[in-house]
């Protein structure tokens, strides 16, 4: 069953469903970062839940995934990385380092020591990597698509 169907049979299963009106229309100048992150944060504070991203294009910068939260992309949903590098805060002191990221990390989706975190659904996550020039704070200049560092019980499924 879909997360929405699960919500009907078990209302505690899915606590947050985004409506299209909340974040549409989205252009490259106005982003969905705050709307999506607010829902992720809210579900985390409530002890966990599912944030459902509906069909449509949702342009955003860094989203920080939290413990006990599932980010579910419905069929036709598209999280698209913004081409505005300012929407990707530099993670200056991550728990691990890499030669190509000597000055820190930027990423579209990230989690730091989160537990029971999930990405699911048949939607698309497009980081727009080709839109970024090479060079910059992390040598190749583009945010990473997904970084989960020090996490436990991570689930990625369609």
N, C-alpha and C positions, 0 to 999 in steps of 0.2 A: 504493500500500500504506500501511497505517496505521503509525505509529511503532513499535507493538509488532511488526507483521509485519516491518518493516525491521530490528528488533533481532534477529529470528530469522535473517535472511539476512546481516546485518552487525552483529555484536555491539558494534562500536565506535560504531554509529550512535545508539543510545539507551542511555544509561548509567544513567538513573535512572527507575524507574517506581514511583510512589507506590501503596501498597496501601491499600485502604479502611480496614483496621484501624489504620493509622498515625495517621489524623487524624479518624476518626469515633468516636463521634458528635460533632457540632459544634453548639454553641448560640451565641447572641449573647454569652454571657458567657465562653465558652472559644473561642479562635480558632485558626485554622490558620496564622497568620502565621509562627510559628517553624518549623513543619514544612516549609512551602513554601520559605521563605527559606534554610533549611539545605540543602535539595536544590539550589537555584539556586547557592548559594555553593560547594557541593561540586563541582558540574559545572564551574563556572568555574575552580576550582583544578586540576581534572583536565585542563584545556585545552579544555573544551566538551562539550556533550551536550544531551540533550533531557530536560526534566522533564515527565512526563506526569501530568496532573491527571485522576483517574478520575471517572466519573459520580457525582454527588452534590453536596450543598451545602457549600461551603468558605468560611466567613466569615473575613475577614482584614483587617488594616490594610495599611500600605505594604509592597509587595514591590519590591525593587530588582533590576531585570533586569541581567544582566552580559554581557560580551562572550562570544561563541561559545556562547550558551545559548539554546535554543528552549523557550518555555513552551507546551506543547501541551495544549489542553483537549479531552478526549474528548467524544463525543456524550453529552449529559446532565450534563456537568460544569458547575458554576456557581460562579464565584468571586464572592462577594458582599462588598461593602465593609461593614466593621463600622460601627455607628453611634457607636462610642466614639472620639472625636476624638484621645484619647491614643495610639491605635494608629497615628497618622499623624504621624511626626516632622516638624517644620517644617524645610524645606530653606531655611535662612536666606540662603545666598549662592550661589544658582544662577547659572550663566553668563549668563543673560538675566533681565530684569525686565519686569514688566507693571504698568500702572497699577492694575489691580484686585488685584494680589498684592504690594503695596508692602512688606509685612513678610516675604515669603517664600512658598514654595509647600508645599502638602501634596498628595499624590496617592496613588491606590491602586496603580498600576503606574508605576514611573519608571526611567529609565536616564540616566546622566550620561556622555557621551562614550564610550558602549559601541560596539563594532564587531561586525558579524555577529550581530545579536540578532534574535529572531523570536518572534512570537505566532502560534499556529496552532490549528486545530481548529474544531469546530462547537459547542463549549460557549458559555456566556454569561459575560460580565463585567458585573456590575451594581454600580455605584458607590453606589447608594442615595442619590443626590444630594438627592432630595426630603425625606429624613429630617433634613437639616441646616438649622438656622435661618440666616437671612441676617445678615451682620455677623460680626465676629470678626477673627482675625489676617489673613485674606486678603480682607477686605471682604464677600465674599458667604458666608463661613463654611463652605464645603464643600470637601472634597478634590477635586482634578481626577481624572478617570478614568485617563488615560494621559498621561504626559509623557516624551518622549524628546528630550533637549536635547544638541546637539553630537554626535549619534550618526551612524554611517556604516553602510551596508549593512543597513538595517532591513527586515524582511519581516513583513507581516501578511497571513495567508491562512487560508481555511477548508479 
